[in-house]
Amino acid sequence: MKTEPTKKPQKKSIKQRINKAVVTQDNRFVYAKYDMNANELKFFMWIVAQVNSQRDQLFQVCEIPLSEIFQVWRWKDNVINYSYCAGIVESMAKKAYVEDFRLLDEKTMKEVSVKRSMPLFKFLEYKEGESYITYQLNDCLMQYLLDQKRDFTQLKFDDIQRMKSAYSIRIYNMLICELKQNRQSLKINLSVLQNI
């Protein structure tokens, strides 16, 4: 027989962690090009928030319980949808951070366009019948997610958790980035925003 008292403190603990979780990322990551739906974005940002709070386990193989993921998503049913988790793992394995920038070529002394793409994860795994997802972040992302001293943005995970659209999460992230730089508004070309 499963005991309910064991489950309730765990949920409260996750809720408390969600309330305290902070996502810290380099501003380049805020404006980077990546395509995720709202749950994928929350899943990734929750992982980033955990990296920030657990520096002793940086970019190592980690496990995240499905019950925790579904609380992060604010899943309406109390039933964990295992096939949905398998689909998220498959989808997230294809996600990459893409950065477009211009660089001065030292040989020609001309500006050249550079496109840099890095997978977000070294691997993601969900084994049927298990109650967790195993993952490891790509080491290349360390410069964007760890030890940020300047040009970075922090936001409360609790604020984005309530949002239902990936677009609202991304735009909110950009607005927070601009506010942290003491700008009171964000003006961005619509085609640039669509590209991001």
Backbone as a ProteinNet text record, in pm:
[ID]
protein_1_A
[PRIMARY]
MKTEPTKKPQKKSIKQRINKAVVTQDNRFVYAKYDMNANELKFFMWIVAQVNSQRDQLFQVCEIPLSEIFQVWRWKDNVINYSYCAGIVESMAKKAYVEDFRLLDEKTMKEVSVKRSMPLFKFLEYKEGESYITYQLNDCLMQYLLDQKRDFTQLKFDDIQRMKSAYSIRIYNMLICELKQNRQSLKINLSVLQNI
[TERTIARY]
83.3	0	87.8	59.5	137.3	87.4	180.3	141.7	129.5	19.6	-5.1	85.4	114.1	198.5	335.5	389.1	518.5	508.5	399.4	384.2	359.9	280.2	243.7	364.1	452.3	569.2	656.7	668.3	749.4	691.9	560.2	497.9	519.2	504.2	525.7	669.6	760.8	902.2	930	869.8	887.6	826.4	709	643.8	732.4	792.5	883.3	1005.3	1058.1	1173	1135.4	1014.5	968.5	960	908.8	896.2	1031.8	1134.8	1268.3	1359.7	1324.6	1413.3	1434.7	1559.7	1597.6	1672.5	1631.6	1697.1	1797.3	1925.2	2031.2	2091.6	2097.5	2151.2	2216.9	2316.3	2383.6	2281.6	2295.1	2199.9	2198.8	2311.8	2313.1	2214.4	2198.7	2105.4	1960.7	1937.4	1802.5	1756.5	1847.9	1812.4	1850.2	1892.2	1932.1	1811.3	1841.4	1735.7	1718.6	1603.6	1568.9	1417.8	1372.6	1229.3	1178.9	1101.4	1044.1	901.2	818.5	685.5	694.1	584.9	586.3	637.8	592.1	637.3	784.2	831.1	973.8	1058.4	1013.4	1085.9	1088.3	975.5	970.7	1060.5	1057.5	1142.6	1288.9	1332	1472	1508.3	1421.9	1452.5	1453.3	1370.5	1373.9	1509.2	1559.2	1691	1798.3	1790.7	1887.8	1882.6	1764.3	1750.5	1815.5	1806.2	1868.8	2020.7	2071.7	2216.9	2268.7	2194.8	2237.4	2241	2154.2	2147.2	2228.6	2278.2	2354	2488.7	2575.3	2703.3	2796.7	2772.1	2858.7	2832.2	2720.6	2687.4	2674.3	2758.4	2745	2762	2663.5	2667.6	2701.2	2668.9	2685.3	2555.6	2558.5	2437.3	2340.9	2218.6	2119.3	1989	1909.8	1776.1	1674.7	1565	1456.7	1328.6	1265.1	1144	1029.8	954.1	840.2	739	720.5	625.4	667.1	796.4	848.3	823	848.2	827.3	680.9	590.6	448.7	403	466.9	436.2	492.1	609.5	669	576.5	516.1	425	287.6	260.6	128.1	21.9	53.7	-34.4	-166.2	-275.4	-407.6	-447	-420.3	-452.1	-343.2	-378.3	-277.5	-212.3	-250.9	-198.4	-79.1	30.7	149.4	129.9	149.5	133.4	271.3	298.5	430.2	462.9	364.1	390.3	422.4	360.9	392.2	538.5	583.5	723.7	819.9	786	870.6	877.9	765.9	763.4	847	840.7	921	1069.4	1109.1	1249.6	1295.4	1215.2	1251	1261.3	1167.3	1167.3	1284.7	1307.4	1414.8	1553.9	1568	1697.2	1739.4	1642.5	1671.3	1693	1671.3	1679.4	1824.2	1848.8	1983.4	1976.3	2082.9	2102	2168.4	2109.2	2165.4	2191.5	2315.1	2355.2	2402.1	2346.9	2390.5	2466.5	2586.2	2660.2	2757.4	2811.6	2908.7	3044.5	3147.5	3282.5	3379.2	3482.2	3584	3683.7	3695.2	3791.4	3928.1	4021.3	4154	4235.7	4209.6	4285.4	4239.7	4108.2	4054.9	4017.8	4010	3969.9	3829.1	3747.6	3608.2	3519.9	3401.4	3304.9	3240.7	3234.9	3170.1	3059	2957.8	2845.8	2880.2	2851.7	2880.2	2751.2	2726.3	2611.9	2669.7	2643.8	2694.1	2574.8	2582.1	2473.4	2528.3	2461.9	2504.3	2382.3	2384.5	2273.3	2264	2143.5	2126.6	2170.7	2152.4	2181.9	2284	2370.9	2454.9	2366.2	2272.4	2174.3	2055.4	1944.2	1820.6	1770.6	1720.7	1672.3	1550.9	1451.2	1337	1315.8	1326.6	1306.5	1165.2	1092.6	954	942.1	846.4	824	900.2	995.7	1072.1	996.5	1029.3	958.7	1044.9	1143.6	1231.5	1287.8	1340.4	1413.3	1558.6	1648.8	1792	1843.1	1931	1981.7	2121.5	2189.3	2314.8	2319.7	2339.9	2349.4	2480.2	2478.6	2597.8	2696.9	2821.5	2925.7	2946	2917.8	2935.7	2848.8	2743.2	2651.6	2700.3	2808.7	2856.3	2876.7	2936.8	2966.2	2840	2726.5	2600.5	2516.9	2548.4	2460.8	2529	2661.7	2732.6	2819.3	2838.8	2930.6	2917	2794.5	2769.4	2805.3	2893	2935.4	2884.9	2866	2811.1	2731.5	2643.1	2556.4	2477.6	2407.6	2325.1	2188.5	2094.4	1957.4	1916.7	1848.6	1793.1	1643.4	1567.9	1424.6	1376	1268	1209.6	1137.4	1165.4	1097.9	947.8	908.9	767.8	690.8	755.2	689.6	658.4	752.3	728.9	646.2	644.1	569.9	421.6	367.7	225.1	189.9	289.3	263.8	230.3	141.2	93	151.6	220.9	274.4	425.8	492.7	638.6	674.4	589.5	615.7	613.3	517.2	510.9	631.9	678.8	797.9	919.7	936	1053.1	1049.5	933.1	923.1	942.4	886.1	906.4	1055.3	1123.1	1266.9	1343	1305.1	1370.1	1342.4	1218.3	1184	1262.6	1274.7	1352.8	1498.9	1550.1	1688.2	1708.5	1614	1625.6	1612.8	1521.7	1505.4	1632	1697.9	1821.2	1932.9	1920	2019.4	1973.5	1876.5	1822	1756.3	1702.8	1624.1	1477.6	1398.1	1257.2	1165.7	1223.3	1140.6	1225.1	1156.6	1221.6	1164.8	1250.4	1208.3	1284.9	1209.3	1272.4	1194.8	1267.9	1207.8	1128.5	1009.1	921.4	986.1	1058	1122.5	1234.3	1304.5	1407.9	1342.9	1232.3	1159.4	1109.6	1056.1	1009.8	1125.9	1241.1	1358.1	1404.5	1399.9	1436.9	1338.8
-118.6	0	125	218.7	342.9	439.5	507.2	600.9	740.6	803.9	940.6	1042.7	1028.6	1128.3	1143.3	1036.6	1045.2	1131.7	1118.7	1195.2	1343	1376.3	1516.2	1602.9	1562.6	1646.4	1663.4	1558	1568.7	1676.7	1677.8	1778.5	1917.8	1930.4	2059.4	2103.3	2010.8	2040.5	2090.1	2025.4	2068.5	2206.5	2228.7	2359.6	2468.6	2438.4	2533.9	2559.6	2453.8	2469.9	2553.8	2533.8	2612.9	2760.2	2788.2	2926.8	2994.9	2918	2975.3	2967.4	2886.9	2862.6	2988.9	3009.3	3123.3	3070.8	3117.9	3079.8	3190.5	3153.8	3248.8	3208.5	3304.3	3273.6	3396.2	3372.7	3478.4	3545.8	3676.5	3749	3697	3641.2	3582.6	3467.5	3394.9	3282.6	3331.3	3446.5	3504.9	3533.4	3585.1	3623.9	3519.2	3403	3297.8	3241.7	3168	3107.9	2962.7	2931.6	2792.7	2780.6	2666	2645.3	2540.3	2584.2	2492.2	2534.3	2436.1	2470.9	2508.4	2547.9	2597.8	2492.2	2368.4	2264.6	2230.6	2229.5	2204.2	2316.8	2439.4	2554.6	2551.3	2518.7	2507.7	2394	2282.7	2167.9	2209.3	2275.9	2317.3	2423.2	2522.2	2627.8	2574.1	2474.3	2412.2	2344.7	2276.9	2214.1	2319.5	2429.9	2538.4	2594.1	2609.7	2658.2	2560.7	2431.4	2332	2337.7	2359.5	2372.5	2488.5	2599	2717	2692.3	2604.4	2584	2463.4	2382.7	2264	2263.2	2352.3	2367.8	2247.9	2164.9	2049.2	1940.1	1948.2	1845.7	1905.8	2000.3	2072.6	1982.4	1981.1	1915.9	1767.6	1705.8	1561.1	1492.6	1359.7	1283.8	1303.4	1343.5	1373.4	1299.9	1283.8	1226.4	1327.4	1336.9	1424.2	1340.2	1333.3	1251.7	1305.5	1214.5	1254.7	1334.2	1296.7	1369	1515.6	1541.2	1678.1	1753.2	1686.7	1750	1789.6	1701.4	1730.8	1843.5	1857.6	1973.6	2101.3	2092.5	2208.2	2254.1	2158.3	2191	2232.7	2217.8	2244.9	2161.5	2034.7	1939.7	1932.7	1946.2	1951.9	1818.2	1707.9	1575.9	1537.2	1452.5	1399.5	1274.1	1237.8	1117.5	1155.2	1082.2	1107.1	1039.5	1113.8	1063.5	1019.3	890.1	836.6	852.3	837.3	851.6	997.6	1092.2	1233.9	1260.4	1200.5	1216.3	1159.9	1044.4	984.2	1076.8	1138.5	1232.8	1357.1	1408.1	1525.3	1492.5	1374.3	1332.9	1327.9	1269	1260.1	1399.3	1485	1620.6	1703.4	1698	1778.5	1733.7	1606.5	1556.2	1624.4	1679.4	1745.8	1896.3	1948.9	2094	2139.8	2256	2313.2	2462.5	2512.7	2655.8	2706.2	2805.6	2860.5	3008.7	3047.9	3187.3	3241.8	3355.6	3426.8	3550.4	3569.1	3690.6	3724.4	3842.7	3888.8	3895.9	3859	3850.9	3910.2	3977.2	4034.3	3925.3	3894.1	3795.2	3861.5	3806.6	3869.2	3864	3766	3755.3	3859.2	3870.8	3961.7	4097.8	4107.4	4229.9	4273.9	4175.7	4201.7	4129.1	4185.7	4121.9	4003.5	3891.3	3773	3728.3	3669.5	3618.9	3478.9	3453.9	3323.9	3269.3	3142.9	3074.2	2959.4	2961.4	2858.5	2781.1	2649.5	2564.8	2458.4	2442.9	2343.8	2270.8	2137.4	2064.6	2101.3	2106.1	2141.2	2028.5	1905.6	1790.5	1698.2	1639.7	1529.7	1409.6	1387.3	1282.2	1304	1245.9	1239.8	1097.6	1044.8	906.9	889.9	825.8	781.8	634.5	552.3	408.3	375.3	305.4	269.5	201.1	247.7	190.3	260.5	345.7	419	546.7	601.1	720	846.1	844.7	960.9	968	1086	1107.4	1130.5	1066.1	1083.9	1176.7	1269.3	1363.7	1411.3	1467.4	1537.8	1655.5	1773.8	1893.6	1891.9	1957.3	1970.6	2065.5	2022.4	2104.5	2239.4	2246.4	2371.3	2484.5	2450	2551.2	2614.9	2562.3	2614.1	2765.1	2814.5	2957.9	3044.4	2985.2	3059.2	3047	2945.4	2915	2918.2	2924.5	2918.7	3040.4	3070.9	3176.4	3305.4	3349.7	3473	3593	3677.9	3795.9	3925.4	3923.7	4040.8	3996.7	4082.6	4056.3	3926.4	3915.9	3798.6	3840.7	3748.5	3773.3	3665.5	3708.7	3615.9	3638.8	3529.7	3542.6	3429.7	3457.8	3357.3	3253.8	3128.7	3022.4	3027.9	3063.6	3071.8	3165.5	3272.2	3366.5	3303.4	3225.8	3166.6	3039.2	2976.1	2850.8	2869.8	2984.9	3011	3042	3072.3	3110.3	2987.4	3005.6	2893.1	2890.3	2995	3004.3	3019.9	2950.8	2963.9	3107.6	3168.5	3306.2	3402.1	3385.1	3474.6	3455	3330.7	3305	3371.8	3356.7	3416.9	3569.5	3629.1	3776.1	3828.2	3760.7	3798.3	3794.3	3690.3	3676.9	3795.5	3835.7	3950	4079.2	4097.1	4218.3	4226.6	4114.8	4112.6	4145.7	4092.2	4120.6	4271	4335.1	4479.3	4559.9	4520.9	4589.9	4580.7	4466.7	4447.7	4536.7	4581.5	4671.6	4817.4	4840.6	4974.3	5037.6	4955.5	5006.4	4990	5085.6	5083.4	5029.3	5001.1	4947.9	4856.7	4778	4687.4	4716.2	4753	4776.7	4678	4592	4488.3	4473.9	4461.9	4445.1	4315.2	4318.4	4202.1	4082.8	4104.7	3994	3931.8	4015.9	3965	3879.2	3928.1	3853.6	3719.3	3721.6	3596.6	3499.6	3551.3	3468.6	3402.2	3478.9	3425.3	3318.9
0	0	0	-91.6	-97.8	8.2	69	175.2	117.1	141.7	95.1	164.2	296.2	360.5	295.4	236.3	169.5	44.7	-28.5	-151.6	-124.4	-26.3	-0.9	34.4	126	153.2	30.1	-53.4	-172.8	-265.4	-285	-370.5	-312.7	-180.9	-117.1	-135.6	-123.9	-142	-283.7	-382.7	-521.2	-540.1	-481.7	-491.8	-430	-316.3	-252.5	-340.5	-401.2	-490.6	-611.6	-663.5	-778.3	-739.3	-620.5	-574.5	-557.6	-524.3	-500.8	-622.5	-721.8	-836.3	-919.3	-958.4	-1041.5	-1163.7	-1280.8	-1405.8	-1439.2	-1446.6	-1479.8	-1612.7	-1705.6	-1838.6	-1899.6	-1981	-2055.6	-2146.9	-2165.9	-2251.1	-2395.1	-2440	-2574.5	-2582.3	-2473.1	-2470	-2472.7	-2411.8	-2410.8	-2553.9	-2635.3	-2771.8	-2876.4	-2833.2	-2926.5	-3000.4	-3104.1	-3185.6	-3141.8	-3087.6	-3058.8	-3058.7	-3101.2	-3121.7	-3022.9	-2924.9	-2826.9	-2797.4	-2763.1	-2716.5	-2568.1	-2508.9	-2370.5	-2272.1	-2282.7	-2189.2	-2207.9	-2332.2	-2356.7	-2296.9	-2314.9	-2260.2	-2107.7	-2046.2	-1899.8	-1850.9	-1921.1	-1887.1	-1888.8	-1996.6	-2008.8	-1904.2	-1886.1	-1788.7	-1645.8	-1617.4	-1485.4	-1463.4	-1566.2	-1557.2	-1536.1	-1609	-1592.8	-1450.7	-1395.9	-1258.2	-1159.8	-1186.8	-1099.5	-1110.1	-1230.9	-1249.7	-1167.4	-1167.4	-1092.9	-943.1	-894.8	-750.8	-703.3	-794.3	-755.6	-825.6	-788.4	-857.4	-840.5	-741	-722.3	-826.2	-896.5	-995.6	-1135.6	-1166.3	-1292.2	-1413.1	-1496.1	-1625.9	-1616.4	-1504.7	-1491.5	-1530.4	-1533.7	-1561.3	-1444.3	-1474.3	-1370.4	-1400.4	-1297.1	-1311.5	-1261.5	-1332.4	-1289.1	-1283.2	-1166.1	-1153.6	-1240.7	-1298.6	-1381	-1299.9	-1173.2	-1088.5	-1075.1	-1069.5	-1060.9	-1191.2	-1303.2	-1434.1	-1450.8	-1412.6	-1430.2	-1337	-1221.7	-1135.6	-1196.5	-1256.6	-1325.3	-1437.6	-1507.8	-1617.5	-1568.7	-1439.3	-1382.7	-1454.2	-1470.1	-1537.6	-1462.9	-1533.4	-1469.2	-1407.3	-1477.3	-1421.7	-1322.2	-1230.2	-1138.6	-1194.9	-1317	-1380.4	-1467.8	-1451.1	-1532.7	-1667.3	-1774.2	-1910	-1960.7	-1953.7	-1988.1	-2136.1	-2222.1	-2365.2	-2399.8	-2327.1	-2348.7	-2311.1	-2199.8	-2156.7	-2260.4	-2315.1	-2419.2	-2540.7	-2576	-2688.2	-2661	-2538.3	-2500.7	-2510	-2463.4	-2470.2	-2615.3	-2701.6	-2843	-2905.9	-2874.4	-2929	-2876.4	-2745.3	-2684	-2729.1	-2764.1	-2811.2	-2941.3	-3015	-3142.7	-3127.5	-3008.4	-2988.8	-2979.7	-3037.5	-3037.9	-3010.6	-2952.4	-2933.1	-3060.8	-3124.2	-3248.1	-3227.6	-3256.9	-3239.5	-3373.9	-3413.2	-3533.5	-3489	-3541.6	-3508	-3619.6	-3610.8	-3709.7	-3641.4	-3718.2	-3664.5	-3764.8	-3717	-3804.7	-3841.5	-3971.1	-4019.4	-4020.9	-3943.6	-3929.4	-4057	-4143.9	-4269.8	-4371.1	-4387.6	-4489.4	-4431.7	-4298	-4227.5	-4268.1	-4303.2	-4336	-4235.9	-4215.5	-4126.9	-4196.8	-4125.7	-4181.3	-4087.6	-4145.8	-4067.6	-4017.4	-3890	-3828.8	-3770	-3794.5	-3734	-3652.4	-3521.8	-3430.7	-3376.4	-3384.1	-3336.6	-3242.4	-3126.9	-3028.5	-2974.9	-2974.8	-2913.1	-2765	-2710.8	-2569.6	-2476.8	-2520.1	-2434.4	-2498.9	-2415.8	-2463.6	-2488.2	-2395.1	-2415	-2323	-2362.8	-2283.8	-2293.9	-2183.4	-2187.5	-2098.7	-2155.1	-2074.7	-2103.1	-2000.1	-2013.4	-1970.2	-2057.1	-2029	-1893.1	-1814.7	-1682.2	-1570.5	-1606.2	-1504.9	-1467.3	-1353	-1304.8	-1314.3	-1402.5	-1416.8	-1558.7	-1591.7	-1716.8	-1678.5	-1748.4	-1726.9	-1837	-1801.3	-1900.6	-1862.8	-1961.8	-1938.3	-2034.4	-1979.5	-2063.2	-2142.2	-2255.7	-2338.9	-2270.7	-2257	-2193	-2262	-2391	-2465.7	-2410.3	-2338.2	-2285.9	-2155.9	-2098.4	-1969.8	-1972.5	-2080.4	-2088.2	-2087.8	-2122	-2128.1	-2000.9	-1919.2	-1806.3	-1670	-1665.6	-1537.5	-1513.1	-1385.3	-1340.6	-1420	-1437.4	-1510.8	-1423.1	-1474.2	-1398.3	-1462.1	-1592.8	-1660.3	-1782.7	-1825.2	-1940.7	-1924.3	-1812.7	-1789.2	-1737	-1744.9	-1701.2	-1601.8	-1496.9	-1399	-1392.4	-1390.1	-1372.3	-1283.5	-1213.1	-1125.1	-1209.9	-1182.6	-1256.7	-1232.8	-1113.1	-1076.6	-1170.6	-1216.6	-1307.7	-1443.1	-1495.9	-1628.5	-1620	-1503.7	-1489.3	-1520.2	-1486.3	-1506.4	-1651.9	-1733.8	-1873	-1956.9	-2052.3	-2131.7	-2272.6	-2311.3	-2447.1	-2443.6	-2534.1	-2545.4	-2586	-2667.4	-2710.7	-2592	-2503.5	-2387	-2296.7	-2283.8	-2202.3	-2264.4	-2395.3	-2462.6	-2454.7	-2481.4	-2478.9	-2336.8	-2239.4	-2098.6	-2064.1	-2109.4	-2086	-2146	-2266.8	-2331.9	-2256.5	-2210.9	-2135.9	-2004.6	-1934.1	-1810.2	-1840.7	-1950.2	-1992.4	-2011.9	-2079	-2103.8	-1974.1	-1886.5	-1757.9	-1673.2	-1677	-1599.8	-1652	-1775.6	-1834	-1825.5	-1735.8	-1710	-1831.5	-1917.6	-2029.2	-1991.3	-2025.1	-1987	-2095.6	-2213.3	-2321.7	-2409.7	-2487.7	-2582.1	-2719.8	-2811.1	-2948.2	-3035.2	-3102.5	-3183.3	-3313.4	-3421.7	-3553.1	-3554.9	-3611.5	-3612	-3682.4	-3792.1	-3863.4	-3779.2	-3699.9	-3608.7	-3500.4	-3446.2	-3342	-3397.4	-3518.2	-3579.5	-3602.6	-3640.1	-3662.9	-3533.1	-3423.3	-3291.9	-3250.6
[MASK]
++++++++++++++++++++++++++++++++++++++++++++++++++++++++++++++++++++++++++++++++++++++++++++++++++++++++++++++++++++++++++++++++++++++++++++++++++++++++++++++++++++++++++++++++++++++++++++++++++++

